[in-house]
Amino acid sequence: MPRPFEALCERLLRAGIAPRHVRRYERELGEHLDDLTAMQKCRGYDDEDAAIRARALLGTDDELADAMTACKQFRSLAARLPWLVFALAPPVLAAALLLSCGLTVAGALYPFFHGRPLPSNLIAAVDVLCRIFNILAGPLTAVFFVILAVRQHLPWRWPVIAVGVVALFSAFTVFIVHLPSALDTHLEVGVGLAAYDTTLWQNAARFCLTAVIALVATHILRIRRTTV
């Protein structure tokens, strides 16, 4: 069963109103509509007539939409500054995700580090884990911006730009966890640019993986939204 203000919510999202404000507005309108409907029933109208009269008293979709779109503070940052959110923010978020993964790994290993080398099998396991995180960071970041754009009904050029930026950035960016070994007792964590222990083909594969996962997520979200 469609929601009473579904078309209005769709219109507000396309106008750039932040989803949280749209949800709150829909909830407030629903409560007001219930009050008006109850008032009409008290005046002797049946359920159907009371609902129709209450909806008319509440106002048209144009009037209700204008009340929100006239207030610029309700517009989302992605709608007001899409170039900032979908062009500049993606590499920053990807780098932050990579660095947080590195710090998490280093923090988990710190209790075992007391200025002495770690076992070789533990170093090998951490190396595999780091490679997995490095591979997944790009796709996860790209999917996040795709979901953001879909939720706010933004033009598709913006998530495409974000996916391209993330794919290019993550293809040549890795976080590095240097563990203490028999030859070196230092523990280091950082984010490295360009090729670090990777070939050009591996970088190209990471680029394609990020783009493909983001495109699949986009396709799934579009189908789901169309179905709904």
C-alpha positions as CSV (number, residue, x, y, z in Angstrom):
1,M,0.0,0.0,0.0
2,P,1.5,3.4,-1.0
3,R,2.3,5.9,1.6
4,P,0.0,9.0,1.7
5,F,2.9,11.3,1.0
6,E,5.1,9.1,-1.2
7,A,5.0,11.3,-4.3
8,L,5.7,14.4,-2.1
9,C,8.8,12.7,-0.5
10,E,10.1,11.7,-4.0
11,R,9.7,15.3,-5.1
12,L,11.5,16.6,-2.1
13,L,14.4,14.2,-2.5
14,R,14.8,15.2,-6.1
15,A,14.8,18.8,-5.0
16,G,17.8,18.1,-2.8
17,I,16.2,18.0,0.6
18,A,18.2,15.8,3.0
19,P,16.6,12.4,3.6
20,R,16.4,12.9,7.4
21,H,14.4,16.1,6.9
22,V,12.1,14.3,4.4
23,R,11.5,11.5,6.8
24,R,10.7,13.9,9.7
25,Y,8.5,16.0,7.5
26,E,6.6,12.9,6.3
27,R,6.1,11.8,9.9
28,E,4.8,15.2,11.0
29,L,2.5,15.4,8.0
30,G,1.1,12.0,8.8
31,E,0.4,13.0,12.4
32,H,-1.3,16.2,11.3
33,L,-3.3,14.3,8.8
34,D,-4.5,11.8,11.4
35,D,-5.6,14.7,13.7
36,L,-7.5,16.3,10.8
37,T,-9.1,13.0,9.9
38,A,-10.2,12.5,13.5
39,M,-11.6,16.0,13.6
40,Q,-13.7,15.4,10.4
41,K,-15.0,12.1,11.8
42,C,-16.2,14.0,14.9
43,R,-18.2,16.3,12.6
44,G,-20.1,13.3,11.3
45,Y,-18.3,12.3,8.1
46,D,-17.6,8.7,7.3
47,D,-14.0,7.3,7.0
48,E,-13.6,8.0,3.3
49,D,-15.0,11.5,3.3
50,A,-13.1,12.4,6.4
51,A,-9.9,11.3,4.8
52,I,-10.5,13.3,1.6
53,R,-11.5,16.4,3.5
54,A,-8.5,16.1,5.9
55,R,-6.1,15.7,2.9
56,A,-7.6,18.8,1.3
57,L,-7.3,20.8,4.5
58,L,-3.6,19.8,4.8
59,G,-2.8,21.4,1.4
60,T,-1.7,20.3,-2.0
61,D,1.7,18.7,-2.8
62,D,2.8,21.9,-4.4
63,E,2.1,23.9,-1.2
64,L,3.7,21.3,1.0
65,A,6.8,21.0,-1.2
66,D,7.2,24.8,-1.4
67,A,7.2,25.0,2.4
68,M,10.3,22.8,2.5
69,T,12.2,23.8,-0.6
70,A,12.0,27.5,0.4
71,C,14.2,26.7,3.4
72,K,17.8,26.2,2.1
73,Q,19.0,24.8,5.4
74,F,17.0,21.6,4.7
75,R,19.0,20.9,1.5
76,S,21.7,18.2,1.9
77,L,25.4,18.9,1.5
78,A,25.5,16.5,-1.5
79,A,22.8,18.5,-3.2
80,R,24.3,21.9,-2.4
81,L,28.0,21.0,-3.1
82,P,28.0,17.8,-5.2
83,W,31.5,18.5,-6.5
84,L,32.8,18.5,-3.0
85,V,31.0,15.3,-1.9
86,F,31.6,13.2,-5.0
87,A,34.8,14.6,-6.4
88,L,37.0,15.7,-3.5
89,A,35.7,13.7,-0.6
90,P,36.1,10.2,-2.1
91,P,39.9,10.0,-2.0
92,V,39.9,11.5,1.5
93,L,37.5,8.9,2.7
94,A,39.4,6.1,1.0
95,A,42.7,7.2,2.5
96,A,41.0,7.5,6.0
97,L,39.6,4.0,5.6
98,L,43.0,2.6,4.6
99,L,44.7,4.3,7.5
100,S,42.1,3.2,10.0
101,C,42.5,-0.4,8.9
102,G,46.3,-0.1,9.3
103,L,45.9,1.4,12.8
104,T,43.4,-1.3,13.7
105,V,45.8,-4.0,12.7
106,A,48.7,-2.3,14.5
107,G,46.6,-1.7,17.6
108,A,45.6,-5.4,17.7
109,L,49.2,-6.5,17.5
110,Y,50.6,-3.9,19.9
111,P,50.0,-6.0,23.0
112,F,52.3,-8.7,21.5
113,F,55.0,-6.3,20.6
114,H,57.6,-5.5,23.3
115,G,60.6,-4.5,21.2
116,R,61.1,-8.0,19.9
117,P,60.5,-9.5,16.5
118,L,57.1,-11.2,15.9
119,P,56.8,-14.8,14.7
120,S,57.1,-15.2,10.9
121,N,53.8,-17.0,10.6
122,L,52.0,-14.1,12.3
123,I,53.8,-11.6,10.0
124,A,52.6,-13.7,7.0
125,A,49.0,-13.8,8.2
126,V,49.0,-10.0,8.8
127,D,50.4,-9.4,5.3
128,V,47.5,-11.4,3.8
129,L,45.0,-9.5,5.9
130,C,46.5,-6.2,4.8
131,R,46.3,-7.2,1.2
132,I,42.6,-8.1,1.6
133,F,41.9,-4.8,3.3
134,N,43.7,-2.9,0.6
135,I,41.6,-4.7,-2.1
136,L,38.3,-4.1,-0.3
137,A,38.8,-0.4,0.7
138,G,38.2,1.0,-2.8
139,P,35.0,-1.0,-3.5
140,L,33.5,-0.2,-0.1
141,T,34.2,3.5,-0.5
142,A,32.7,3.5,-4.0
143,V,29.6,1.6,-2.9
144,F,29.1,4.1,-0.1
145,F,28.9,7.1,-2.5
146,V,26.6,5.1,-4.8
147,I,24.2,4.5,-2.0
148,L,24.5,8.1,-0.9
149,A,23.5,9.3,-4.4
150,V,20.7,6.8,-4.8
151,R,19.2,7.7,-1.4
152,Q,19.2,11.4,-2.3
153,H,18.0,10.9,-5.9
154,L,20.9,12.8,-7.4
155,P,21.8,12.7,-11.1
156,W,23.9,9.6,-12.0
157,R,26.8,11.6,-13.2
158,W,27.8,12.3,-9.6
159,P,28.2,8.7,-8.4
160,V,29.9,7.8,-11.6
161,I,32.5,10.6,-10.9
162,A,32.9,9.3,-7.4
163,V,33.4,5.7,-8.5
164,G,36.0,6.8,-11.1
165,V,37.9,8.9,-8.6
166,V,37.8,6.2,-5.9
167,A,38.8,3.5,-8.4
168,L,41.8,5.5,-9.7
169,F,42.9,6.5,-6.2
170,S,42.5,3.1,-4.6
171,A,44.3,1.4,-7.5
172,F,47.5,3.2,-6.5
173,T,47.1,3.5,-2.8
174,V,47.7,1.0,0.0
175,F,48.1,1.1,3.7
176,I,51.4,-0.3,5.0
177,V,51.9,-2.2,8.3
178,H,55.6,-2.8,8.8
179,L,56.0,-5.4,11.5
180,P,59.1,-6.1,13.6
181,S,61.1,-9.0,12.3
182,A,64.4,-10.6,12.9
183,L,66.2,-7.9,10.9
184,D,64.1,-4.9,12.0
185,T,62.4,-4.3,15.3
186,H,60.4,-1.2,14.3
187,L,56.6,-1.1,14.1
188,E,55.3,1.3,11.4
189,V,51.9,2.1,10.0
190,G,51.1,4.4,7.1
191,V,49.4,5.0,3.8
192,G,51.5,4.7,0.6
193,L,50.9,6.2,-2.8
194,A,52.0,4.9,-6.2
195,A,53.1,1.3,-6.5
196,Y,54.0,-0.4,-3.3
197,D,54.7,-4.1,-3.8
198,T,52.4,-4.1,-6.8
199,T,52.7,-4.2,-10.6
200,L,50.8,-2.1,-13.1
201,W,48.6,-5.1,-14.0
202,Q,47.7,-5.5,-10.4
203,N,46.8,-1.8,-10.1
204,A,44.7,-2.1,-13.2
205,A,42.9,-5.1,-11.8
206,R,42.2,-3.2,-8.6
207,F,40.8,-0.3,-10.6
208,C,38.5,-2.7,-12.6
209,L,37.4,-4.5,-9.4
210,T,36.3,-1.3,-7.7
211,A,34.5,-0.1,-10.8
212,V,32.7,-3.5,-11.4
213,I,31.6,-3.8,-7.7
214,A,30.3,-0.2,-7.7
215,L,28.4,-0.8,-11.0
216,V,26.8,-4.0,-9.7
217,A,25.7,-2.2,-6.5
218,T,24.3,0.6,-8.7
219,H,22.4,-1.8,-10.8
220,I,20.9,-3.6,-7.8
221,L,19.9,-0.4,-6.1
222,R,18.2,0.9,-9.3
223,I,16.3,-2.4,-9.6
224,R,15.2,-2.3,-6.0
225,R,14.1,1.4,-6.2
226,T,12.1,0.6,-9.4
227,T,10.5,-2.4,-7.8
228,V,9.5,-0.3,-4.7
